[in-house]
Amino acid sequence: VKGELERIGYIGEQEPGDHPIGCYFETHIEQGPVLEDHDKTIGVVTGVLGIRWYDCVVTGMEAHAGPTPMALRKDALQVAAVLMQEVVACAHRHPQADGQNHGRGTVGMVAVHPNSRNVIPGRVKFSIDLRNASDALCDAMDADIRGVAAKLSADSGLPIVIEQVSAYPAQPFH
């Protein structure tokens, strides 16, 4: 990096860290859709949502699609699809105390095994991303989705494992 900064004339004389930083401003368009929806041109971010990331695995039983009657299927994808919809519903169930809906629920990755046109899926692994304005709301969403998964597992007879892989606390700003 130093060589490239020298090449373009941006290296400067000051050593990093020698100058104290009084404040920091970050400009970006991440809030663009919200601002546009409220007919605003600028906004102040009051905090960063807490984040919980999970890997979820639903295990069923692979079988050939033709000879396996519907009543005998243990279709991991059908159970996973219900849980994926519940991830989104969970976000709607957990608004902030002032009624603002800061809950977020996203499934961004899905891997179906064996991923064949004529085989009932035996295993589905997918990501869950839950976010909210406070750690307490993130905890409530965690308990909610785990409760939904436990009931769905009991109703379907298929094991569902949810493993938290990362967590970042909510950060309200002054």
C-alpha positions, -999 to 999 in steps of 0.1 A, spaced: 0 0 0 28 24 9 44 20 -25 12 27 -43 5 58 -21 40 70 -30 34 64 -67 2 85 -67 16 112 -45 -6 105 -15 19 92 11 22 124 32 46 132 60 26 122 91 29 88 107 -4 69 112 -17 75 147 2 108 153 -29 129 147 -57 124 172 -91 119 156 -118 142 169 -147 125 152 -155 102 123 -182 105 97 -192 77 74 -212 85 43 -230 57 24 -263 49 10 -273 19 31 -303 38 45 -313 49 11 -346 30 8 -357 41 43 -349 77 35 -366 76 2 -397 60 17 -399 89 42 -390 116 16 -358 126 34 -325 134 18 -303 128 49 -306 108 81 -287 103 113 -279 67 122 -287 62 159 -271 28 163 -261 -6 148 -285 -35 150 -274 -66 170 -267 -95 148 -270 -133 153 -259 -157 126 -268 -194 126 -264 -225 105 -295 -246 104 -297 -282 93 -329 -302 87 -324 -339 82 -349 -361 65 -345 -392 43 -335 -393 7 -358 -414 -15 -366 -417 -52 -395 -393 -61 -414 -418 -82 -420 -448 -60 -423 -430 -27 -459 -420 -17 -464 -386 -2 -474 -401 32 -441 -419 35 -418 -391 26 -394 -374 51 -387 -344 29 -361 -321 46 -368 -293 21 -405 -290 29 -398 -287 66 -369 -263 60 -391 -241 38 -416 -237 66 -388 -228 90 -373 -203 64 -407 -186 63 -407 -184 101 -374 -166 101 -390 -137 82 -422 -139 104 -400 -139 135 -386 -105 125 -422 -91 123 -431 -105 157 -403 -86 175 -406 -48 169 -389 -23 192 -409 -11 223 -418 21 204 -434 0 177 -407 6 152 -400 -27 134 -363 -31 137 -364 -69 136 -347 -84 105 -348 -120 95 -330 -133 64 -322 -167 49 -294 -160 24 -278 -194 17 -294 -228 11 -278 -261 3 -300 -290 -6 -287 -326 -6 -285 -344 -29 -299 -316 -51 -313 -339 -77 -345 -334 -97 -359 -368 -89 -348 -374 -53 -366 -363 -22 -341 -340 -3 -326 -358 27 -307 -328 41 -310 -291 39 -285 -267 54 -293 -229 54 -282 -197 70 -303 -176 94 -295 -140 100 -315 -123 128 -310 -87 137 -326 -62 161 -321 -29 179 -312 -43 213 -296 -75 227 -328 -83 246 -347 -83 213 -321 -104 197 -323 -129 226 -361 -129 222 -358 -136 185 -333 -164 192 -357 -181 217 -386 -176 192 -369 -193 162 -356 -221 184 -391 -227 198 -406 -227 163 -379 -252 152 -385 -275 182 -423 -276 175 -417 -281 137 -393 -309 145 -418 -326 169 -446 -322 144 -426 -335 114 -404 -361 131 -374 -346 114 -343 -335 134 -336 -297 132 -302 -284 145 -296 -247 149 -260 -237 156 -251 -201 164 -219 -193 144 -216 -156 152 -230 -128 174 -225 -91 174 -240 -69 201 -264 -40 193 -246 -7 195 -267 24 202 -250 57 195 -249 88 216 
